[in-house]
Amino acid sequence: MYKLKIENGYYIFKLDDMLKQKNISINQLMKDTNTDFKVIKRIMTGNLVKLDIFVLARFCDYLNCPLNDLVQYLPNKK
């Protein structure tokens, strides 16, 4: 899990946790979803500028999970 602080809150990236839970390697995810290694690592670490909804949809379909199991947004408490 990786937590990325932004101005209005946090994004939590949980792809690595989901892969561990389902016992799936990054290499297997790469092959089965036809996704570049760099793209997967960026989503895992939050080292990105924008989220590709098509890639996230492929991951959700492949892992049989909702989007918030992979990426979650938490606003700052006011």
C-alpha positions as CSV (number, residue, x, y, z in Angstrom):
1,M,0.0,0.0,0.0
2,Y,1.3,3.4,-0.9
3,K,-0.3,6.7,0.4
4,L,0.1,9.8,-1.7
5,K,-0.7,13.1,-0.1
6,I,-2.3,15.8,-2.3
7,E,-3.7,19.2,-1.6
8,N,-7.2,18.0,-0.6
9,G,-6.5,14.6,0.9
10,Y,-4.8,11.3,0.1
11,Y,-4.8,8.7,-2.6
12,I,-4.1,5.2,-1.3
13,F,-2.8,2.8,-4.0
14,K,-3.4,-0.8,-3.0
15,L,-2.5,-2.9,-6.1
16,D,0.4,-4.5,-4.4
17,D,-1.7,-5.7,-1.5
18,M,-4.3,-7.1,-3.9
19,L,-1.7,-9.0,-5.8
20,K,-0.2,-10.5,-2.6
21,Q,-3.7,-11.4,-1.4
22,K,-4.5,-13.2,-4.6
23,N,-0.9,-14.7,-4.9
24,I,-0.3,-13.1,-8.4
25,S,3.1,-11.8,-9.4
26,I,3.6,-8.5,-11.3
27,N,4.9,-10.6,-14.2
28,Q,1.7,-12.6,-14.3
29,L,-0.4,-9.4,-14.2
30,M,1.7,-8.0,-17.0
31,K,1.2,-11.0,-19.2
32,D,-2.5,-11.6,-18.5
33,T,-3.5,-7.9,-18.8
34,N,-1.1,-6.9,-21.6
35,T,0.1,-4.0,-19.4
36,D,3.6,-2.6,-19.4
37,F,5.7,-3.1,-16.3
38,K,6.4,0.6,-15.8
39,V,2.6,1.3,-15.9
40,I,2.0,-1.3,-13.2
41,K,4.9,0.0,-11.0
42,R,3.6,3.6,-11.3
43,I,0.1,2.6,-10.1
44,M,1.6,0.5,-7.3
45,T,3.8,3.4,-6.0
46,G,1.5,6.4,-6.9
47,N,4.3,7.8,-9.0
48,L,2.0,9.1,-11.7
49,V,0.3,12.3,-12.9
50,K,-3.0,10.8,-14.1
51,L,-4.8,7.5,-13.7
52,D,-5.6,5.5,-16.8
53,I,-9.2,4.3,-16.4
54,F,-8.8,1.7,-19.1
55,V,-5.8,0.1,-17.3
56,L,-7.6,0.2,-14.0
57,A,-10.7,-1.4,-15.6
58,R,-8.5,-4.2,-16.9
59,F,-7.0,-4.8,-13.5
60,C,-10.5,-4.8,-11.8
61,D,-11.8,-7.3,-14.3
62,Y,-8.7,-9.5,-14.0
63,L,-8.6,-9.4,-10.2
64,N,-12.4,-9.5,-9.9
65,C,-12.5,-6.5,-7.5
66,P,-14.1,-3.0,-7.4
67,L,-11.9,0.0,-8.1
68,N,-11.7,1.1,-4.5
69,D,-9.8,-2.2,-3.7
70,L,-7.0,-0.8,-5.9
71,V,-7.2,3.0,-5.5
72,Q,-8.9,4.9,-2.8
73,Y,-9.3,8.6,-2.2
74,L,-9.6,10.0,1.3
75,P,-10.4,13.8,1.6
76,N,-8.9,15.8,4.4
77,K,-11.1,16.0,7.5
78,K,-12.5,19.5,8.0
